[in-house]
Structure formats: structure tokens, C-alpha cells
Amino acid sequence: MKRREFIQQTAATSALVSLGGLGLQSFSSPTTKKITILHTNDVHSHIDPFGPDDGRNANKGGVARRASLVERIRKENPNTLLLDAGDIFQGTPYFNYYGGELEFKLMSMLKYDAATIGNHDFDNGIEGLFSQLPHAKFNFISANYDFSNTVMDTHVKPYKIFVKDGIKIGVFGLGIELNGLVIKDLYKETKYLDPIEIAQDMSRILKEQEQCDLVICLSHLGYYYKNSPEKASDLVVARATKDIDLIIGGHTHTFLPKPTVEKNSVEKNVLVNQVGCYGLYLGRIDFYFDSNKNASAKGTSIIV
């Protein structure tokens, strides 16, 4: 991407938001700490960029381009996390031929920090997912899939805590109900737990017990369902909880040029973001912490 296009895209999709009901902080202070969250979702085995004749997606995407972009951002700010919100598998012949090995190896080379599990990640069965785990050098997190009676038992954690520049970041995962989306034989004895209840529990644990400064939900629930407004979704989770700062979403292939700002159960701001599908965009949220660890954030979506 040309530098001018990158600057224009970033400038056009930036939003500065206070979190926790706090006023916006001054970012010029030498004591301000900056944490960058990069994210993808629903990449669906798209390894190569789209060709010049691929309509509205022409010349976009591709893992190599994403790698260059991530590398540049990490040089700008070493305190960066790279996360994925699921549906890594299914969509190109790479998956049909390699079964997910290539996707996991490339994500490992990009040094992803964590990913949650989408419904299409069961497309080769839970055994197929399990067989590819040795190629993944990053953490899988899901709090509302109970894998205790499956081969995935102990290989998926409900949450993961990262520390960057003294800032404690808690990330937990949520997955969509598999019944009706995935054949039972593919996910076996995986139990689906209510994501709203789990989100309330996880966010409380991370904020109160683990004393995290930043709580992130890595979700494959979907952004929002207009025809089923009560169905578990990212916006519903945001409204029902009080300790989540950012929800990174997937499943509905929703492109948000900048994060949605939603009010939580105590009328504080929560950021909700999703960057479409197929690796066409890279989400970026910059969090700024003052000396008292009060936070503000700026979010962008970057064309790959």
C-alpha cells in the first residue's frame, strides 16, 4: 500500500474514545503508556492476495502483506498484541489440501498471541483441529466451549493474561452455538455454555481477581442480529457486562471502518470491532494509559 493511501485510510477511520467514563487523557505526557491491539477474523484460509480482477476485493489481502504491516506496527510500538477471532479454516484449496497446517504455521510466523475458535474450525472434525495444534505456536482461548470430554481437553484455556510495559491485559474467548451450524459428529461432546453468563463471570474474574488493567473479549458470536435482537452477539455481550473494555468480533463478516462505542451495564464505554473477512483488513486499537492507569483508546481499520 502506498504511504499516502495508508495515511488517508487511517485518518479517515480513527476514533478517540474515553473508557470507563473517564475524560480523554493527554497523550503527550512521558508517563503515558501505549498498548496496541491488532486483530483479524474470518480469514477463512485466504493465504494469497486477491487478484486484480476480483471485483471489490481486487489486490487486497494476503498473509505476506499482513506480515509486513504487523512488523511495521510492532517496530513502532513493541507493546503490541496480535489476536484472531476465529474461522481460521475453510474457504480455499489450501485448507482442503493441508487441513489447516499452513494456516497455523503462517499465523505462528506472524507471532499471533491468541485466537479463539470459530464454527468452521470444526470443519475437519474436532480430531482434525486437534491434529493441527502442534503447528500453532500461539494460545487458543474459549471460555464457553467445554472440551472436557473431547480430545481438545486441556488444549484450550478460558483466558490468557499478557503483560506489556507493566499493563496487565486479560483476554478471554467466546464461541457461537455449534448446534445447527456444525454437524454433531464434527464437534462430538463439546458443550456450549451460555456466553452472556460466561462473559459476566470471565470479565469479573479478570478485572477483580486477576486485577487486569485491560479486559478483552475475543468473540466468534457475531456483531448483532437485527431479526433476533436477544440472540447472543457482541453488542448484547457489551450491554450485559461491566468490566470489558474491548470486544473483538467475528462470524458475521461485519466490516466496521472504526470501532462501535457501546454502553455497558453501568453506562461506561465498550469498544466493539470487527474487520470483515478474508484478511482484507487489519484491525488496530491503540490504548493509552496515564500514570493512574486510566485508559483512552483510538481505533482504526487498515486495508491490507
TORLUMKOL-20812 format. One record per residue (C-alpha): residue number from 1; residue in one letter; z, y, x. Coordinates in Angstrom, 3 decimals. Layout:
[NUM 'A' [Z Y X]]
...
***
This chain:
[1 'M' [0.000 0.000 0.000]]
[2 'K' [-0.846 3.459 1.272]]
[3 'R' [2.170 5.563 2.145]]
[4 'R' [1.279 8.347 -0.302]]
[5 'E' [0.920 5.841 -3.165]]
[6 'F' [4.266 4.302 -2.272]]
[7 'I' [5.998 7.688 -2.298]]
[8 'Q' [4.376 8.663 -5.588]]
[9 'Q' [5.327 5.355 -7.201]]
[10 'T' [8.916 5.595 -6.018]]
[11 'A' [9.283 9.220 -7.043]]
[12 'A' [7.851 8.542 -10.470]]
[13 'T' [10.251 5.729 -11.296]]
[14 'S' [13.576 6.878 -9.832]]
[15 'A' [16.664 7.439 -11.942]]
[16 'L' [20.037 8.693 -10.726]]
[17 'V' [22.904 7.313 -12.803]]
[18 'S' [26.659 7.561 -12.598]]
[19 'L' [28.570 4.309 -13.103]]
[20 'G' [31.977 3.785 -14.580]]
[21 'G' [31.857 7.100 -16.413]]
[22 'L' [32.117 8.967 -13.118]]
[23 'G' [30.319 12.140 -12.177]]
[24 'L' [27.420 11.906 -9.749]]
[25 'Q' [28.610 11.975 -6.167]]
[26 'S' [27.289 13.966 -3.255]]
[27 'F' [25.210 11.632 -1.082]]
[28 'S' [25.265 13.929 1.938]]
[29 'S' [28.810 13.005 2.882]]
[30 'P' [29.087 10.952 6.094]]
[31 'T' [31.626 8.734 4.317]]
[32 'T' [29.130 7.687 1.628]]
[33 'K' [28.117 4.028 1.828]]
[34 'K' [24.740 2.875 0.557]]
[35 'I' [24.130 -0.658 -0.748]]
[36 'T' [20.552 -1.646 -1.596]]
[37 'I' [19.799 -4.418 -4.085]]
[38 'L' [16.233 -5.806 -4.047]]
[39 'H' [15.126 -8.257 -6.698]]
[40 'T' [12.310 -10.334 -8.176]]
[41 'N' [11.984 -12.518 -11.260]]
[42 'D' [9.499 -14.957 -12.793]]
[43 'V' [7.366 -15.184 -9.659]]
[44 'H' [6.007 -18.499 -11.004]]
[45 'S' [4.661 -19.902 -7.732]]
[46 'H' [2.395 -16.918 -7.076]]
[47 'I' [2.096 -17.084 -3.302]]
[48 'D' [-1.197 -15.250 -2.776]]
[49 'P' [-2.004 -11.718 -3.958]]
[50 'F' [-4.257 -11.315 -6.971]]
[51 'G' [-7.922 -10.855 -6.094]]
[52 'P' [-9.987 -7.687 -6.562]]
[53 'D' [-11.449 -8.991 -9.831]]
[54 'D' [-8.159 -9.948 -11.500]]
[55 'G' [-8.105 -7.165 -14.069]]
[56 'R' [-4.986 -5.049 -14.276]]
[57 'N' [-3.292 -7.129 -11.552]]
[58 'A' [-6.135 -6.693 -9.052]]
[59 'N' [-4.993 -6.526 -5.420]]
[60 'K' [-1.299 -6.691 -6.333]]
[61 'G' [1.435 -9.108 -5.341]]
[62 'G' [1.586 -11.773 -2.656]]
[63 'V' [4.527 -13.079 -0.660]]
[64 'A' [3.287 -11.635 2.660]]
[65 'R' [3.155 -8.123 1.224]]
[66 'R' [6.583 -8.544 -0.322]]
[67 'A' [7.921 -9.712 3.025]]
[68 'S' [6.607 -6.570 4.747]]
[69 'L' [8.132 -4.366 2.069]]
[70 'V' [11.515 -6.129 2.255]]
[71 'E' [11.513 -5.936 6.043]]
[72 'R' [10.855 -2.196 5.952]]
[73 'I' [13.657 -1.583 3.466]]
[74 'R' [16.109 -3.700 5.458]]
[75 'K' [15.338 -1.639 8.561]]
[76 'E' [16.043 1.480 6.536]]
[77 'N' [19.305 0.016 5.224]]
[78 'P' [20.747 -3.173 6.765]]
[79 'N' [23.246 -3.334 3.880]]
[80 'T' [20.708 -4.957 1.565]]
[81 'L' [20.781 -7.986 -0.739]]
[82 'L' [17.652 -9.795 -1.982]]
[83 'L' [18.048 -11.668 -5.285]]
[84 'D' [15.837 -13.633 -7.699]]
[85 'A' [16.397 -14.088 -11.445]]
[86 'G' [14.718 -17.466 -11.918]]
[87 'D' [11.458 -19.152 -12.887]]
[88 'I' [10.520 -19.584 -9.263]]
[89 'F' [8.406 -22.619 -10.177]]
[90 'Q' [5.257 -23.265 -12.245]]
[91 'G' [2.127 -21.170 -12.516]]
[92 'T' [-0.258 -22.010 -9.669]]
[93 'P' [-1.593 -25.167 -7.967]]
[94 'Y' [0.897 -24.584 -5.141]]
[95 'F' [3.634 -25.877 -7.435]]
[96 'N' [1.527 -28.739 -8.771]]
[97 'Y' [0.799 -29.914 -5.233]]
[98 'Y' [4.005 -29.137 -3.310]]
[99 'G' [6.561 -29.363 -6.140]]
[100 'G' [8.449 -26.225 -5.149]]
[101 'E' [8.771 -26.896 -1.416]]
[102 'L' [6.534 -23.981 -0.452]]
[103 'E' [8.286 -21.531 -2.787]]
[104 'F' [11.730 -22.352 -1.405]]
[105 'K' [10.559 -22.285 2.212]]
[106 'L' [8.946 -18.877 1.785]]
[107 'M' [11.974 -17.453 -0.027]]
[108 'S' [14.112 -18.734 2.824]]
[109 'M' [11.843 -16.998 5.339]]
[110 'L' [12.266 -13.777 3.351]]
[111 'K' [16.025 -14.392 3.587]]
[112 'Y' [16.830 -14.300 -0.097]]
[113 'D' [20.590 -14.160 -0.582]]
[114 'A' [20.810 -15.833 -4.005]]
[115 'A' [18.798 -16.971 -7.018]]
[116 'T' [19.610 -18.153 -10.499]]
[117 'I' [17.814 -20.956 -12.323]]
[118 'G' [15.143 -20.415 -14.972]]
[119 'N' [13.879 -22.855 -17.581]]
[120 'H' [10.622 -23.517 -15.674]]
[121 'D' [12.606 -24.534 -12.614]]
[122 'F' [13.224 -27.795 -14.513]]
[123 'D' [9.504 -28.488 -14.967]]
[124 'N' [9.591 -31.350 -12.448]]
[125 'G' [12.868 -32.523 -13.926]]
[126 'I' [16.348 -31.900 -12.600]]
[127 'E' [15.655 -34.532 -9.918]]
[128 'G' [12.577 -32.570 -8.855]]
[129 'L' [14.655 -29.411 -8.497]]
[130 'F' [17.354 -31.282 -6.604]]
[131 'S' [14.832 -32.843 -4.204]]
[132 'Q' [13.651 -29.383 -3.103]]
[133 'L' [17.124 -27.967 -2.387]]
[134 'P' [17.017 -28.837 1.340]]
[135 'H' [14.185 -26.306 1.686]]
[136 'A' [16.268 -23.472 0.183]]
[137 'K' [18.393 -21.592 2.699]]
[138 'F' [19.925 -19.412 0.018]]
[139 'N' [22.502 -19.840 -2.736]]
[140 'F' [21.825 -20.937 -6.316]]
[141 'I' [24.247 -19.451 -8.810]]
[142 'S' [24.658 -20.194 -12.506]]
[143 'A' [27.901 -19.851 -14.441]]
[144 'N' [26.817 -21.137 -17.852]]
[145 'Y' [24.971 -24.308 -16.839]]
[146 'D' [27.466 -27.129 -16.431]]
[147 'F' [25.850 -29.559 -13.981]]
[148 'S' [28.933 -31.751 -13.548]]
[149 'N' [27.223 -34.901 -14.904]]
[150 'T' [23.952 -34.397 -13.030]]
[151 'V' [22.565 -34.645 -9.505]]
[152 'M' [22.934 -30.854 -9.235]]
[153 'D' [26.721 -31.099 -9.396]]
[154 'T' [28.348 -29.059 -6.576]]
[155 'H' [24.973 -27.617 -5.548]]
[156 'V' [25.163 -24.630 -7.893]]
[157 'K' [28.091 -22.196 -7.875]]
[158 'P' [29.084 -19.882 -10.744]]
[159 'Y' [29.210 -16.865 -8.456]]
[160 'K' [28.911 -15.728 -4.877]]
[161 'I' [30.645 -12.849 -3.104]]
[162 'F' [28.958 -10.792 -0.401]]
[163 'V' [30.498 -8.063 1.756]]
[164 'K' [28.263 -5.257 3.040]]
[165 'D' [29.726 -2.353 5.022]]
[166 'G' [33.152 -3.027 3.546]]
[167 'I' [31.815 -3.081 -0.033]]
[168 'K' [32.621 -6.308 -1.885]]
[169 'I' [29.749 -7.450 -4.132]]
[170 'G' [30.192 -10.215 -6.695]]
[171 'V' [27.072 -11.870 -8.135]]
[172 'F' [27.148 -14.407 -10.975]]
[173 'G' [24.308 -16.189 -12.746]]
[174 'L' [23.360 -16.831 -16.375]]
[175 'G' [20.642 -19.111 -17.737]]
[176 'I' [18.872 -19.340 -21.088]]
[177 'E' [19.483 -22.193 -23.537]]
[178 'L' [17.265 -25.072 -22.445]]
[179 'N' [17.172 -26.898 -25.774]]
[180 'G' [13.870 -26.033 -27.425]]
[181 'L' [12.348 -24.706 -24.204]]
[182 'V' [12.654 -27.757 -21.962]]
[183 'I' [12.360 -31.447 -22.832]]
[184 'K' [15.804 -33.058 -22.760]]
[185 'D' [14.653 -35.729 -20.307]]
[186 'L' [13.950 -32.982 -17.775]]
[187 'Y' [17.375 -31.324 -17.733]]
[188 'K' [19.345 -34.518 -18.501]]
[189 'E' [23.087 -33.924 -19.043]]
[190 'T' [23.066 -30.245 -18.151]]
[191 'K' [25.405 -28.481 -20.592]]
[192 'Y' [24.676 -24.973 -21.842]]
[193 'L' [27.738 -22.728 -22.190]]
[194 'D' [27.826 -19.543 -24.253]]
[195 'P' [26.514 -16.814 -21.903]]
[196 'I' [28.413 -13.959 -23.581]]
[197 'E' [31.770 -15.671 -23.204]]
[198 'I' [30.934 -16.740 -19.658]]
[199 'A' [29.794 -13.208 -18.751]]
[200 'Q' [33.057 -11.768 -20.029]]
[201 'D' [35.064 -14.303 -18.018]]
[202 'M' [32.991 -14.049 -14.834]]
[203 'S' [32.920 -10.254 -14.737]]
[204 'R' [36.683 -10.097 -15.313]]
[205 'I' [37.314 -12.617 -12.529]]
[206 'L' [35.063 -10.769 -10.091]]
[207 'K' [36.455 -7.324 -10.893]]
[208 'E' [40.152 -8.093 -11.368]]
[209 'Q' [40.903 -11.266 -9.419]]
[210 'E' [38.324 -11.001 -6.633]]
[211 'Q' [38.586 -7.181 -6.513]]
[212 'C' [34.833 -6.669 -6.227]]
[213 'D' [33.559 -3.112 -5.917]]
[214 'L' [30.187 -4.035 -7.433]]
[215 'V' [29.555 -6.744 -10.051]]
[216 'I' [26.006 -8.008 -10.595]]
[217 'C' [24.798 -10.427 -13.265]]
[218 'L' [21.700 -12.386 -12.236]]
[219 'S' [20.264 -13.359 -15.605]]
[220 'H' [17.459 -15.505 -16.984]]
[221 'L' [18.344 -14.765 -20.603]]
[222 'G' [15.579 -12.275 -21.371]]
[223 'Y' [15.712 -8.498 -21.775]]
[224 'Y' [16.088 -8.185 -25.585]]
[225 'Y' [14.780 -9.876 -28.734]]
[226 'K' [13.877 -7.357 -31.441]]
[227 'N' [13.384 -10.063 -34.061]]
[228 'S' [16.685 -11.734 -33.105]]
[229 'P' [18.947 -8.866 -32.022]]
[230 'E' [22.045 -11.095 -31.930]]
[231 'K' [20.429 -13.595 -29.551]]
[232 'A' [21.958 -13.590 -26.084]]
[233 'S' [19.973 -11.208 -23.902]]
[234 'D' [20.568 -8.765 -21.065]]
[235 'L' [21.194 -5.823 -23.385]]
[236 'V' [23.562 -7.890 -25.527]]
[237 'V' [25.484 -9.002 -22.414]]
[238 'A' [25.694 -5.395 -21.214]]
[239 'R' [27.165 -4.235 -24.533]]
[240 'A' [29.632 -7.120 -24.812]]
[241 'T' [31.247 -6.783 -21.374]]
[242 'K' [33.115 -4.086 -19.461]]
[243 'D' [33.031 -4.989 -15.772]]
[244 'I' [29.315 -5.469 -14.994]]
[245 'D' [27.547 -2.739 -13.013]]
[246 'L' [24.028 -4.199 -12.852]]
[247 'I' [22.141 -6.890 -14.759]]
[248 'I' [19.022 -8.194 -13.021]]
[249 'G' [16.954 -9.981 -15.634]]
[250 'G' [14.110 -12.426 -16.092]]
[251 'H' [12.403 -14.733 -18.597]]
[252 'T' [10.726 -12.182 -20.898]]
[253 'H' [8.397 -10.821 -18.169]]
[254 'T' [9.511 -7.304 -19.085]]
[255 'F' [8.278 -4.572 -16.771]]
[256 'L' [10.728 -1.681 -16.551]]
[257 'P' [9.487 1.248 -14.409]]
[258 'K' [13.141 2.163 -13.940]]
[259 'P' [16.402 0.504 -14.998]]
[260 'T' [17.626 0.820 -18.568]]
[261 'V' [21.017 2.523 -18.836]]
[262 'E' [23.119 0.734 -21.467]]
[263 'K' [26.673 1.456 -22.592]]
[264 'N' [29.163 -1.382 -22.193]]
[265 'S' [32.075 -2.253 -24.498]]
[266 'V' [34.143 0.656 -23.161]]
[267 'E' [31.264 3.177 -23.174]]
[268 'K' [30.577 3.050 -19.437]]
[269 'N' [27.108 2.800 -17.930]]
[270 'V' [25.491 -0.523 -17.041]]
[271 'L' [22.096 -0.747 -15.353]]
[272 'V' [19.672 -3.380 -16.667]]
[273 'N' [16.480 -4.043 -14.739]]
[274 'Q' [13.563 -6.486 -14.743]]
[275 'V' [10.265 -6.273 -12.859]]
[276 'G' [7.726 -8.146 -14.963]]
[277 'C' [6.424 -11.317 -13.322]]
[278 'Y' [4.259 -12.974 -10.642]]
[279 'G' [5.703 -10.933 -7.756]]
[280 'L' [3.676 -7.872 -8.743]]
[281 'Y' [6.687 -5.599 -8.313]]
[282 'L' [9.870 -5.482 -6.290]]
[283 'G' [12.936 -4.030 -7.945]]
[284 'R' [15.169 -1.737 -5.938]]
[285 'I' [18.579 -0.329 -6.869]]
[286 'D' [20.481 1.852 -4.401]]
[287 'F' [24.223 2.142 -4.974]]
[288 'Y' [26.160 4.970 -3.341]]
[289 'F' [29.917 4.645 -2.833]]
[290 'D' [32.147 7.572 -1.917]]
[291 'S' [35.338 7.250 0.121]]
[292 'N' [37.220 6.143 -3.012]]
[293 'K' [34.514 3.547 -3.786]]
[294 'N' [33.337 5.429 -6.860]]
[295 'A' [29.710 4.486 -7.431]]
[296 'S' [26.459 6.078 -8.478]]
[297 'A' [23.029 4.437 -8.450]]
[298 'K' [19.320 5.135 -8.228]]
[299 'G' [16.750 2.578 -9.356]]
[300 'T' [13.034 2.136 -8.728]]
[301 'S' [10.287 -0.421 -9.235]]
[302 'I' [7.836 -0.691 -6.349]]
[303 'I' [4.286 -2.005 -6.619]]
[304 'V' [3.692 -4.830 -4.151]]
***
